[in-house]
Amino acid sequence: MPGIDQVAKLAGVSTATVSRALSGNGHVSEPTRHRVRAAALELGYVVSSNASSLATGRTRNIGVVIPFINRWYFGAVLEGAEQALLGHGYDLTLYNLSGGDDQRRSVFEHFLLRKRVDAVIAISLELTGDEVDRLMDMHKPIVGVGGSIAGVRTLSIDDAAVARLATDHLLALGHRTIAFIGGNREYDMDFHVPSQRRAGFTAALATAGIDADPELFRAADFTIPGGYAAAKQLLGNPRTRPTAIFAASDEMAIGAILAARDLGLSVPDDVSITGVDDHELAAFFGLTSIAQFPALQGRMAVDILMDQLHPDHTALASSNTPLPFELIVRSSTARPKL
């Protein structure tokens, strides 16, 4: 195995410069960094993670805490974060909290505090004050994705505004009998995403002078089967059938499209359907959706984290950064039949 001194000799720099260039710690000009990396690649030199950790006190490993791994949105945020971390030379350790409160306590009280990670990204988790304090006491930077957390750099999306945009789209097409498929208290998650989206839906109707009809609400679990079952109930009665459905996630909206087709209804001729996420299957189903760019969210979280780990790195400086969203119109929505 070649040593750091051989890399330094080939690159024409000092061993200290090689260390800074390959670790990302300290200032090195880009031409020098490229020259050092090229020399290391030519010689087959690999930085020892144990030696680097002893020298710098860092593991170059980031802990990512996530509530689900089997939902498209969470996987897409994770993928964006992982690609960005790899680009900065960091590994990722995933902590999936789908096991419930006991698992969450174990992760925050033990695993993350064993100095195995340099920092933490929390995706769609509303960290408690105790969880934040434990990490801060260990000098582990934190970035939250999904909503505002006191004392933590965060990226948040206005879920009420997202729902208003989706509902306003249906209202602008001329729909007045609009159903909502979303979560109730049973399905409420951190940052109260289901409640926020229902509030945005109701507010959009109120602005248009329409009272939200409780008979046109169905709770579901943000999955395709959940959306299918809810839409079957909404669309099965021809006397109360809505002309449009806003589902609070694309997976539920896709379930609604499948339910409409199984009932012999045409989308959008008989019912317009829209969702939230811009899921990877949205284009296949022609689904109108509110895109929230989850992969971008992951990359932005890493950029902010690098700003905390490396003082010479420049990222967004505000404590809470709003996330972008955009209406993507496809073939699942149209004006209602006269």
C-alpha positions in Angstrom: 0.0 0.0 0.0 1.5 3.4 -1.0 1.9 6.0 1.7 0.9 9.6 2.0 4.5 10.7 1.4 4.5 9.0 -2.0 1.3 10.9 -3.0 2.9 14.1 -1.8 6.0 13.5 -3.9 4.0 12.7 -7.1 1.7 15.7 -6.7 4.6 18.0 -5.8 3.1 19.2 -2.5 3.6 18.6 1.3 2.0 15.7 3.2 -0.1 18.2 5.1 -1.6 19.5 1.8 -2.3 15.9 0.8 -4.2 15.4 4.1 -6.2 18.6 3.6 -7.0 17.9 0.0 -8.2 14.3 0.6 -10.0 15.0 3.9 -11.8 18.2 2.8 -10.7 19.9 6.0 -8.9 23.2 5.5 -8.3 25.3 2.4 -6.7 23.8 -0.7 -7.0 25.4 -4.1 -9.1 23.4 -6.6 -6.1 22.8 -9.1 -4.0 21.5 -6.2 -6.9 19.3 -4.9 -7.4 17.8 -8.4 -3.7 17.2 -8.7 -3.5 15.4 -5.3 -6.6 13.3 -6.1 -5.1 12.3 -9.4 -1.8 11.3 -7.7 -3.7 9.3 -5.1 -5.7 7.5 -7.8 -2.6 6.7 -9.9 -0.9 5.2 -6.9 -4.0 3.5 -5.5 -3.7 5.4 -2.2 -6.7 5.2 0.1 -7.1 7.3 3.2 -7.3 5.2 6.4 -10.6 5.9 8.0 -9.3 5.0 11.4 -6.2 7.2 11.1 -8.3 10.1 9.8 -10.7 9.7 12.6 -8.0 9.8 15.2 -6.3 12.8 13.6 -9.4 14.9 13.1 -11.9 13.5 15.7 -14.3 12.9 12.8 -15.7 9.7 11.2 -16.8 11.3 7.9 -20.0 9.5 8.5 -23.4 11.1 8.7 -26.4 9.6 10.5 -29.7 10.0 8.7 -32.9 9.4 10.8 -36.1 8.6 8.9 -39.6 7.5 9.9 -40.2 5.1 7.0 -38.0 3.6 4.3 -40.8 1.9 2.2 -42.5 5.2 1.1 -41.4 6.8 -2.1 -41.0 10.3 -0.7 -38.7 9.3 2.1 -36.6 7.1 -0.2 -36.3 9.9 -2.7 -35.0 12.4 0.0 -32.6 9.8 1.2 -31.3 9.1 -2.3 -30.7 12.8 -2.9 -28.8 13.1 0.5 -26.7 10.0 -0.2 -25.5 11.2 -3.6 -24.6 14.6 -2.2 -22.7 13.0 0.8 -20.8 10.8 -1.6 -19.8 13.8 -3.5 -18.3 15.3 -0.4 -16.5 12.1 0.6 -18.9 11.1 3.4 -20.5 7.8 4.3 -24.1 7.5 5.5 -25.6 5.4 8.3 -29.4 5.0 8.1 -31.6 4.8 11.2 -35.2 3.7 10.2 -37.6 4.5 13.0 -40.6 2.6 11.7 -40.4 0.4 14.8 -42.0 3.0 17.0 -41.3 5.1 20.1 -39.0 2.5 21.8 -36.8 2.3 18.7 -36.7 6.1 18.5 -35.6 6.4 22.1 -32.9 3.8 21.5 -31.5 5.7 18.5 -31.4 9.1 20.1 -30.3 8.0 23.5 -27.6 5.5 22.5 -26.7 4.9 18.8 -26.3 8.5 17.7 -24.3 9.4 20.9 -21.6 6.8 20.4 -19.5 9.1 18.3 -20.1 6.9 15.2 -21.4 9.9 13.2 -20.2 13.5 12.7 -23.7 15.0 12.3 -27.4 14.1 11.9 -30.0 14.7 9.2 -33.5 14.2 10.5 -36.1 13.7 7.7 -39.7 14.5 8.5 -39.1 14.1 12.3 -40.1 16.8 14.7 -37.2 16.4 17.1 -38.0 17.0 20.8 -36.1 19.5 22.9 -34.4 16.5 24.7 -33.3 14.9 21.4 -31.8 18.2 20.2 -30.1 18.9 23.5 -28.4 15.4 23.6 -27.0 15.9 20.1 -25.9 19.5 20.8 -24.2 18.4 24.0 -22.1 16.0 21.9 -21.3 18.8 19.4 -23.1 17.0 16.6 -24.6 19.4 14.0 -28.2 18.7 13.0 -30.2 19.6 9.9 -34.0 18.9 9.8 -36.1 18.3 6.7 -39.8 18.9 6.7 -40.5 21.6 9.3 -39.2 24.1 11.7 -37.3 22.8 14.8 -36.2 25.2 17.6 -32.5 25.6 17.6 -31.9 23.5 14.5 -31.1 24.5 10.9 -34.1 23.3 8.9 -35.7 23.0 5.5 -39.5 23.2 5.6 -42.4 23.1 3.2 -45.7 25.0 3.7 -48.1 22.0 3.5 -51.2 24.2 3.8 -50.0 26.3 0.8 -49.3 23.1 -1.1 -52.9 21.9 -0.5 -54.3 25.3 -1.4 -52.5 25.3 -4.7 -53.9 21.8 -5.6 -57.4 22.8 -4.6 -57.2 26.1 -6.3 -56.3 24.3 -9.5 -59.5 22.2 -9.3 -61.6 25.3 -8.4 -60.1 27.2 -11.4 -61.3 24.4 -13.7 -64.8 24.9 -12.4 -65.2 22.1 -9.9 -67.4 22.8 -6.8 -68.0 19.4 -5.4 -64.4 18.4 -4.4 -63.6 15.5 -2.1 -60.5 15.2 0.0 -58.5 12.0 0.8 -56.0 12.6 3.6 -55.0 11.6 7.1 -56.9 12.1 10.4 -55.4 12.1 13.9 -54.7 8.4 13.6 -52.4 9.0 10.6 -51.0 12.4 11.8 -47.2 12.5 11.6 -44.5 14.8 12.8 -45.1 18.4 11.7 -48.8 17.4 11.3 -48.6 17.1 7.5 -52.1 15.5 7.2 -53.7 18.2 9.3 -51.9 21.0 7.5 -53.0 19.7 4.1 -56.6 19.3 5.2 -56.5 22.9 6.6 -55.1 24.2 3.3 -57.9 22.3 1.3 -60.6 23.7 3.6 -59.2 27.3 3.4 -59.1 27.2 -0.4 -62.8 26.1 -0.5 -63.7 28.8 2.0 -62.1 31.5 -0.1 -64.2 30.3 -3.0 -67.3 30.5 -0.8 -67.7 26.8 -0.5 -68.3 24.9 2.8 -66.2 21.8 3.2 -68.6 18.8 3.3 -67.6 16.3 5.9 -69.2 13.6 3.8 -66.6 14.3 1.1 -63.7 13.5 3.4 -62.1 10.0 3.8 -59.1 9.2 5.9 -56.4 7.0 4.4 -52.8 5.9 5.3 -50.9 7.6 2.4 -50.6 4.4 0.5 -52.1 3.2 -2.9 -54.4 0.6 -1.2 -55.5 3.3 1.3 -56.3 5.7 -1.5 -58.1 3.0 -3.5 -60.4 2.1 -0.5 -61.2 5.7 0.3 -62.0 6.6 -3.3 -64.2 3.5 -3.7 -66.4 4.9 -0.9 -66.5 8.4 -2.3 -67.2 7.5 -5.9 -69.5 4.5 -5.2 -72.6 6.6 -4.5 -73.9 8.3 -7.7 -76.0 10.7 -5.7 -73.1 12.2 -3.7 -70.3 11.5 -6.2 -67.8 14.4 -6.3 -66.6 15.8 -9.6 -63.0 16.0 -8.3 -60.7 14.5 -5.7 -57.7 16.0 -4.0 -55.6 13.3 -2.4 -52.9 14.5 0.1 -50.3 12.2 -1.5 -49.7 10.8 -5.0 -49.8 7.3 -3.8 -53.4 7.8 -2.5 -54.2 9.7 -5.8 -53.0 6.7 -7.8 -55.2 4.5 -5.7 -58.1 6.8 -6.4 -57.5 6.6 -10.2 -57.5 2.8 -10.0 -60.7 2.9 -8.0 -62.4 5.2 -10.5 -61.5 2.9 -13.3 -62.7 -0.2 -11.5 -66.1 1.6 -11.0 -66.3 2.2 -14.8 -65.6 5.9 -14.4 -63.3 7.9 -16.7 -60.5 10.1 -15.4 -60.9 13.1 -15.9 -64.2 13.0 -17.8 -66.2 11.7 -14.8 -63.8 12.7 -12.0 -60.7 14.8 -11.9 -57.9 13.7 -9.5 -54.8 15.4 -8.2 -52.2 14.6 -5.6 -49.0 15.8 -3.9 -45.3 14.7 -4.4 -44.8 14.2 -8.2 -44.1 10.5 -7.5 -42.0 8.6 -10.0 -45.3 6.9 -11.2 -47.2 10.2 -11.6 -46.3 10.8 -15.2 -47.2 7.1 -16.1 -50.7 7.6 -14.6 -51.0 11.1 -16.1 -51.5 12.4 -12.6 -51.7 16.2 -12.0 -49.6 16.7 -8.8 -47.8 19.3 -6.7 -44.1 18.5 -7.0 -42.0 19.0 -3.9 -38.7 17.8 -5.3 -37.7 15.3 -2.5 -34.2 14.5 -4.0 -33.5 18.3 -4.0 -34.5 18.4 -0.4 -31.9 15.8 0.5 -29.2 17.6 -1.5 -30.1 20.9 0.2 -29.9 19.3 3.6 -26.4 18.0 2.9 -25.3 21.5 1.6 -26.4 23.1 4.9 -24.7 20.3 6.9 -21.4 20.9 5.1 -21.7 24.6 6.0 -21.7 23.5 9.7 -18.9 20.9 9.4 -16.6 23.0 7.2 -16.4 26.7 7.9 -15.0 27.5 4.4 -18.1 25.9 2.8 -20.9 28.4 1.8 -24.5 27.4 2.0 -27.9 29.0 2.9 -27.5 30.9 6.1 -31.1 31.2 7.5 -32.3 29.1 10.4 -35.3 27.9 8.4 -35.2 27.7 4.6 -38.6 27.4 2.7 -38.7 24.5 0.2 -40.0 25.0 -3.3 -43.1 23.3 -4.7 -44.8 23.5 -8.1 -48.1 22.5 -9.8 -47.5 19.9 -12.6 -50.6 19.7 -14.7 -51.2 16.4 -16.5 -54.2 14.5 -18.0 -56.0 13.5 -14.7 -57.7 16.9 -14.3 -60.1 18.7 -16.6 -63.2 20.9 -16.5 -66.3 19.1 -15.1 -68.9 17.9 -17.5 -71.9 20.1 -17.8 
